[in-house]
Amino acid sequence: MAADKDRIILLDALRGLGVLGILLCNAPGFAFPMELSDSVRAWPFGTGPGTMSVWLVTQWLFQRKFVTLFSMLFGISMFLVGGEKGPGARGGSGKGGVLYRRLGWLAVFGVVHGFAIWWGDVLLSYALAGLAVAQARSWSARKLLAWGIGLWVAFSAITLLGLFALPVLPPADQAAEVAREAAKGAADIAAYRGGFLSSLAINARDRLENLPYEPIIFMFTAGLMMIGLGAYKKGVFTGAASGRTYGVLIAIGLGALALVGWPYFAFVAGGRQEHDLRLAEGLQMVTAPLTTLAYVGLMALAARSAGFWRRLPAVLAPVGQMAFTNYIAQSLVMTAIFYGGRGLGLFARLDRPALAVIVVVLWIAQALWSRWWIERFSMGPLEWVWRRLYRGPSPLRR
């Protein structure tokens, strides 16, 4: 952890925004089986106005945007920790050695988190993609952006082909598919509501079912990391870019957000047509980096302002300084609320509005907790453990 005077407040604020934003997207995955968490038709609580409003806001304004932001920021960390690639980069000494040990221990944390706590882990994916992006950390901004955008375009093409190659099922077949999802979901709900070993076993099974997707996750994560590092070298993530640059990013990103919103609103208001949902999901995925960079631009302008909006980065920065701790804490708290044998056992018992309330409460709690902790300590508790593992003893108290 760099000294406070060396920290880039905008980066910390963006990490805080990312880790808090991800929670709203992840909340249904903590509270429901995989096959039901993002579903509309098979959602156990129906499609009332409150339920659909929360779903729409999550999918339109949050989904993909914040995991994209976090991926970009992790790409930047490859350079901040590893520096320019050079002598010692492949050995056990020098910044390169520190970087690879850091990624190795992150992979260990990811395996433990995914199998023992929550199946939706991203840490392992970041560690694997990071090993590749670490080789490119000394590339120029232009080269990083070219490769990152190229990987993103390739991933987007695969995604769109997968979405639109499948035929739209007739209503009777759609109903049968929903019934199959609901039946499988009911069996999984019973397992997640069981004792500690039952919820642990079903979580591990769901994690295993996600592992075959790692090559695809690797492609888009590595691309986003390169885009983030390239944009960092252009000054976008440090606040050094021009106001015109941020204005262009904001205009493009908000335009993309409007484009994505059109099929989502059509889906909600127009009878839940499958083609509207597929179009919305495709546009959501493809345009996520554009909207994410618009959010970055808005945060950068907030950091430059002299009024109320300047407080937003100041509130988020402590959350970002201990983003690793806060990410794992979210999993521990949410599984304690929902998984059987770990706490309240509320799995599949709360509708989306109630989940949103829990998320907002956790946002406030993590903002307050992070500020209290960072005023007294130089880094988060898990950041300190991680740093000791890959770099050696480090002071924790200020």
VENVENGI-V292956 format. One record per residue. N is the residue number from 0. SS is DSSP state (@ for helix, = for strand, . for the rest). PHI is phi in radians with two decimals (999 if undefined). PSI is psi in whole degrees, -180 to 180 (* if undefined). Layout:
# VENVENGI-V292956
<<N & SS & PHI & PSI> <N & SS & PHI & PSI>>
This chain:
# VENVENGI-V292956
<<0 & . & 999 & 126> <1 & . & -1.21 & 160> <2 & . & -1.11 & 158> <3 & @ & -1.01 & -38> <4 & @ & -1.16 & -20> <5 & @ & -1.66 & -6> <6 & . & -1.32 & 148> <7 & . & -1.74 & 107> <8 & @ & -1.03 & -38> <9 & @ & -1.06 & -41> <10 & @ & -1.10 & -44> <11 & @ & -1.08 & -43> <12 & @ & -1.11 & -40> <13 & @ & -1.18 & -37> <14 & @ & -1.09 & -42> <15 & @ & -1.09 & -44> <16 & @ & -1.04 & -42> <17 & @ & -1.12 & -48> <18 & @ & -1.22 & -32> <19 & @ & -1.31 & -42> <20 & @ & -1.11 & -36> <21 & @ & -1.07 & -32> <22 & @ & -1.08 & -41> <23 & @ & -1.10 & -37> <24 & @ & -1.23 & -36> <25 & @ & -1.41 & -20> <26 & @ & -0.93 & -47> <27 & @ & -1.09 & -30> <28 & @ & -1.23 & -25> <29 & @ & -1.33 & -33> <30 & @ & -1.75 & -11> <31 & . & -2.50 & 160> <32 & . & -1.08 & 159> <33 & @ & -0.93 & -45> <34 & @ & -1.23 & -13> <35 & @ & -1.92 & -19> <36 & @ & -1.08 & -39> <37 & . & -1.83 & 3> <38 & . & -1.35 & 148> <39 & . & -1.75 & -52> <40 & . & -1.20 & -34> <41 & . & -1.67 & 6> <42 & . & -1.11 & 126> <43 & . & -1.09 & -23> <44 & . & -1.72 & 11> <45 & . & 1.40 & -160> <46 & . & -2.29 & 48> <47 & . & -1.19 & 168> <48 & @ & -0.99 & -45> <49 & @ & -1.12 & -45> <50 & @ & -1.05 & -49> <51 & @ & -1.23 & -31> <52 & @ & -1.13 & -46> <53 & @ & -1.14 & -43> <54 & @ & -1.03 & -46> <55 & @ & -1.12 & -47> <56 & @ & -1.07 & -43> <57 & @ & -1.09 & -50> <58 & @ & -1.18 & -39> <59 & @ & -1.38 & -49> <60 & @ & -1.73 & -21> <61 & @ & -2.02 & -46> <62 & . & -1.01 & 132> <63 & . & 1.33 & -28> <64 & @ & -1.20 & -38> <65 & @ & -1.57 & -31> <66 & @ & -1.20 & -32> <67 & @ & -1.12 & -45> <68 & @ & -1.05 & -46> <69 & @ & -1.14 & -36> <70 & @ & -1.12 & -44> <71 & @ & -1.04 & -45> <72 & @ & -1.13 & -36> <73 & @ & -1.17 & -35> <74 & @ & -1.05 & -40> <75 & @ & -1.08 & -38> <76 & @ & -1.11 & -26> <77 & @ & -1.00 & -39> <78 & @ & -1.42 & -41> <79 & @ & -1.13 & -36> <80 & @ & -1.53 & -44> <81 & @ & -1.56 & -17> <82 & . & 1.10 & -164> <83 & . & -1.18 & 141> <84 & . & -1.24 & 131> <85 & . & -2.93 & -155> <86 & . & -0.99 & 135> <87 & . & 1.58 & -5> <88 & . & -1.14 & -31> <89 & . & -1.73 & -5> <90 & . & -1.72 & -167> <91 & . & -1.60 & -1> <92 & . & -2.11 & 167> <93 & @ & 1.42 & 174> <94 & @ & -1.11 & -35> <95 & @ & -1.07 & -43> <96 & @ & -1.09 & -41> <97 & @ & -1.06 & -44> <98 & @ & -1.08 & -46> <99 & @ & -1.21 & -36> <100 & @ & -1.14 & -38> <101 & @ & -1.05 & -45> <102 & @ & -1.19 & -38> <103 & @ & -1.07 & -46> <104 & @ & -1.20 & -32> <105 & @ & -1.10 & -39> <106 & @ & -1.08 & -40> <107 & @ & -1.09 & -47> <108 & @ & -1.01 & -40> <109 & @ & -1.12 & -41> <110 & @ & -1.12 & -46> <111 & @ & -1.10 & -47> <112 & @ & -1.06 & -46> <113 & @ & -1.16 & -41> <114 & @ & -1.58 & -31> <115 & @ & -1.79 & -19> <116 & @ & -2.09 & -65> <117 & . & -2.54 & 134> <118 & . & -1.17 & -19> <119 & . & -1.50 & 25> <120 & . & -0.97 & 142> <121 & . & -2.01 & -7> <122 & @ & -1.13 & -42> <123 & @ & -1.09 & -42> <124 & @ & -1.07 & -41> <125 & @ & -1.16 & -39> <126 & @ & -1.11 & -44> <127 & @ & -1.17 & -47> <128 & @ & -1.15 & -35> <129 & @ & -1.08 & -35> <130 & @ & -1.07 & -35> <131 & @ & -1.35 & -46> <132 & @ & -1.17 & -27> <133 & @ & -1.01 & -30> <134 & @ & -1.23 & -20> <135 & @ & -1.87 & 9> <136 & . & -1.17 & -19> <137 & . & -1.67 & 1> <138 & . & -1.13 & 159> <139 & . & -1.19 & 161> <140 & @ & -1.02 & -41> <141 & @ & -1.11 & -43> <142 & @ & -1.19 & -41> <143 & @ & -1.07 & -44> <144 & @ & -1.15 & -40> <145 & @ & -1.10 & -47> <146 & @ & -1.20 & -42> <147 & @ & -1.10 & -46> <148 & @ & -1.14 & -39> <149 & @ & -1.07 & -45> <150 & @ & -1.11 & -39> <151 & @ & -1.17 & -40> <152 & @ & -1.10 & -43> <153 & @ & -1.10 & -44> <154 & @ & -1.10 & -42> <155 & @ & -1.09 & -39> <156 & @ & -1.09 & -44> <157 & @ & -1.07 & -43> <158 & @ & -1.09 & -47> <159 & @ & -1.17 & -39> <160 & @ & -1.08 & -42> <161 & @ & -1.13 & -36> <162 & @ & -1.28 & -41> <163 & @ & -1.79 & -7> <164 & @ & -1.31 & -29> <165 & . & -1.33 & 135> <166 & . & -1.23 & 150> <167 & . & -1.31 & 123> <168 & . & -1.25 & 146> <169 & . & -1.15 & 161> <170 & @ & -0.91 & -40> <171 & @ & -1.12 & -42> <172 & @ & -1.21 & -35> <173 & @ & -1.09 & -41> <174 & @ & -1.11 & -39> <175 & @ & -1.15 & -38> <176 & @ & -1.14 & -42> <177 & @ & -1.08 & -40> <178 & @ & -1.12 & -40> <179 & @ & -1.13 & -43> <180 & @ & -1.07 & -43> <181 & @ & -1.13 & -39> <182 & @ & -1.15 & -45> <183 & @ & -1.13 & -40> <184 & @ & -1.07 & -39> <185 & @ & -1.10 & -41> <186 & @ & -1.14 & -42> <187 & @ & -1.19 & -37> <188 & @ & -1.04 & -44> <189 & @ & -1.05 & -40> <190 & @ & -1.21 & -42> <191 & @ & -1.19 & -28> <192 & . & -1.46 & -7> <193 & . & -1.23 & -161> <194 & . & -1.25 & -176> <195 & @ & -1.03 & -46> <196 & @ & -1.16 & -35> <197 & @ & -1.12 & -47> <198 & @ & -1.19 & -34> <199 & @ & -1.13 & -43> <200 & @ & -1.18 & -44> <201 & @ & -1.22 & -35> <202 & @ & -1.10 & -44> <203 & @ & -1.10 & -38> <204 & @ & -1.10 & -44> <205 & @ & -1.14 & -35> <206 & @ & -1.13 & -43> <207 & @ & -1.06 & -38> <208 & @ & -1.16 & -24> <209 & @ & -1.51 & -21> <210 & @ & -1.02 & -38> <211 & . & -1.05 & -17> <212 & . & -1.48 & -3> <213 & @ & -1.00 & -39> <214 & @ & -1.03 & -40> <215 & @ & -1.20 & -43> <216 & @ & -1.05 & -39> <217 & @ & -1.02 & -44> <218 & @ & -1.08 & -52> <219 & @ & -1.32 & -30> <220 & @ & -1.19 & -45> <221 & @ & -1.08 & -41> <222 & @ & -1.06 & -45> <223 & @ & -1.15 & -38> <224 & @ & -1.07 & -41> <225 & @ & -1.17 & -41> <226 & @ & -1.07 & -44> <227 & @ & -1.09 & -45> <228 & @ & -1.19 & -39> <229 & @ & -1.08 & -44> <230 & @ & -1.15 & -35> <231 & @ & -1.07 & -45> <232 & @ & -1.19 & -19> <233 & . & -1.51 & -3> <234 & . & 1.60 & 3> <235 & . & -1.17 & -40> <236 & . & -1.58 & -1> <237 & . & -1.85 & -8> <238 & . & 1.51 & 5> <239 & . & -1.54 & -11> <240 & . & -1.23 & 162> <241 & . & -1.28 & 159> <242 & @ & -1.05 & -34> <243 & @ & -1.12 & -41> <244 & @ & -1.05 & -47> <245 & @ & -1.13 & -38> <246 & @ & -1.09 & -41> <247 & @ & -1.14 & -45> <248 & @ & -1.06 & -42> <249 & @ & -1.15 & -44> <250 & @ & -1.10 & -45> <251 & @ & -1.13 & -45> <252 & @ & -1.16 & -40> <253 & @ & -1.23 & -32> <254 & @ & -1.10 & -43> <255 & @ & -1.09 & -38> <256 & @ & -1.12 & -40> <257 & @ & -1.13 & -39> <258 & @ & -1.10 & -41> <259 & @ & -1.21 & -37> <260 & @ & -1.12 & -32> <261 & @ & -0.99 & -55> <262 & @ & -1.21 & -28> <263 & @ & -1.14 & -47> <264 & @ & -1.14 & -35> <265 & @ & -1.12 & -38> <266 & @ & -1.13 & -45> <267 & @ & -1.20 & -41> <268 & @ & -1.62 & -14> <269 & . & -1.94 & 30> <270 & . & 1.57 & 19> <271 & . & 1.02 & 52> <272 & . & -1.35 & 133> <273 & @ & -1.06 & -39> <274 & @ & -1.17 & -33> <275 & @ & -1.15 & -42> <276 & @ & -1.14 & -43> <277 & @ & -1.10 & -43> <278 & @ & -1.09 & -43> <279 & @ & -1.08 & -46> <280 & @ & -1.15 & -38> <281 & @ & -1.14 & -47> <282 & @ & -1.14 & -38> <283 & @ & -0.99 & -48> <284 & @ & -1.18 & -48> <285 & @ & -1.14 & -39> <286 & @ & -1.64 & 0> <287 & @ & -0.92 & -45> <288 & @ & -1.07 & -33> <289 & @ & -1.15 & -46> <290 & @ & -1.18 & -38> <291 & @ & -1.04 & -45> <292 & @ & -1.17 & -29> <293 & @ & -1.14 & -42> <294 & @ & -1.09 & -40> <295 & @ & -1.06 & -45> <296 & @ & -1.07 & -42> <297 & @ & -1.10 & -40> <298 & @ & -1.19 & -38> <299 & @ & -1.11 & -42> <300 & @ & -1.18 & -35> <301 & @ & -1.10 & -40> <302 & @ & -1.14 & -29> <303 & @ & -1.44 & -19> <304 & . & -1.24 & 164> <305 & . & -1.92 & 2> <306 & . & -1.94 & -141> <307 & . & -1.04 & -43> <308 & . & -1.13 & -21> <309 & @ & -1.14 & -22> <310 & @ & -1.24 & -26> <311 & @ & -1.07 & -52> <312 & @ & -1.04 & -35> <313 & @ & -1.13 & -36> <314 & @ & -1.26 & -39> <315 & @ & -1.40 & -26> <316 & @ & -1.01 & -47> <317 & @ & -1.07 & -35> <318 & @ & -1.07 & -41> <319 & @ & -1.27 & -30> <320 & @ & -1.12 & -25> <321 & . & -2.18 & 45> <322 & @ & -1.09 & -38> <323 & @ & -1.09 & -48> <324 & @ & -1.04 & -45> <325 & @ & -1.18 & -36> <326 & @ & -1.13 & -48> <327 & @ & -1.18 & -37> <328 & @ & -1.08 & -38> <329 & @ & -1.02 & -45> <330 & @ & -1.11 & -42> <331 & @ & -1.14 & -43> <332 & @ & -1.19 & -46> <333 & @ & -1.18 & -41> <334 & @ & -1.23 & -30> <335 & @ & -1.16 & -33> <336 & @ & -1.30 & -39> <337 & @ & -1.89 & -38> <338 & . & -1.29 & 145> <339 & . & -1.22 & 146> <340 & . & 1.35 & 4> <341 & . & -2.14 & -11> <342 & . & 2.98 & -115> <343 & . & -1.37 & -25> <344 & . & 1.13 & 42> <345 & . & -1.64 & 22> <346 & . & -1.01 & 127> <347 & . & 1.08 & 27> <348 & . & -1.95 & -7> <349 & . & -2.13 & 138> <350 & . & -1.39 & 172> <351 & @ & -1.02 & -42> <352 & @ & -1.03 & -39> <353 & @ & -1.15 & -39> <354 & @ & -1.07 & -40> <355 & @ & -1.11 & -38> <356 & @ & -1.10 & -45> <357 & @ & -1.04 & -42> <358 & @ & -1.08 & -46> <359 & @ & -1.09 & -41> <360 & @ & -1.07 & -42> <361 & @ & -1.17 & -36> <362 & @ & -0.99 & -50> <363 & @ & -1.11 & -45> <364 & @ & -1.08 & -43> <365 & @ & -1.24 & -34> <366 & @ & -1.12 & -44> <367 & @ & -1.20 & -45> <368 & @ & -1.10 & -43> <369 & @ & -1.14 & -42> <370 & @ & -1.11 & -45> <371 & @ & -1.03 & -45> <372 & @ & -1.18 & -47> <373 & @ & -1.19 & -25> <374 & . & -1.17 & -20> <375 & . & -1.97 & -24> <376 & = & -2.27 & 157> <377 & . & -1.43 & -16> <378 & . & -2.80 & 168> <379 & . & -1.20 & 160> <380 & @ & -1.08 & -42> <381 & @ & -1.28 & -33> <382 & @ & -1.05 & -39> <383 & @ & -1.16 & -45> <384 & @ & -1.07 & -46> <385 & @ & -1.05 & -45> <386 & @ & -1.11 & -41> <387 & @ & -1.07 & -37> <388 & @ & -1.20 & -41> <389 & @ & -1.72 & -15> <390 & @ & -2.23 & -22> <391 & . & 1.94 & -176> <392 & . & -0.95 & 138> <393 & . & -2.47 & 142> <394 & . & -1.21 & 141> <395 & . & -1.80 & -47> <396 & = & -1.28 & 148> <397 & . & -1.24 & *>>
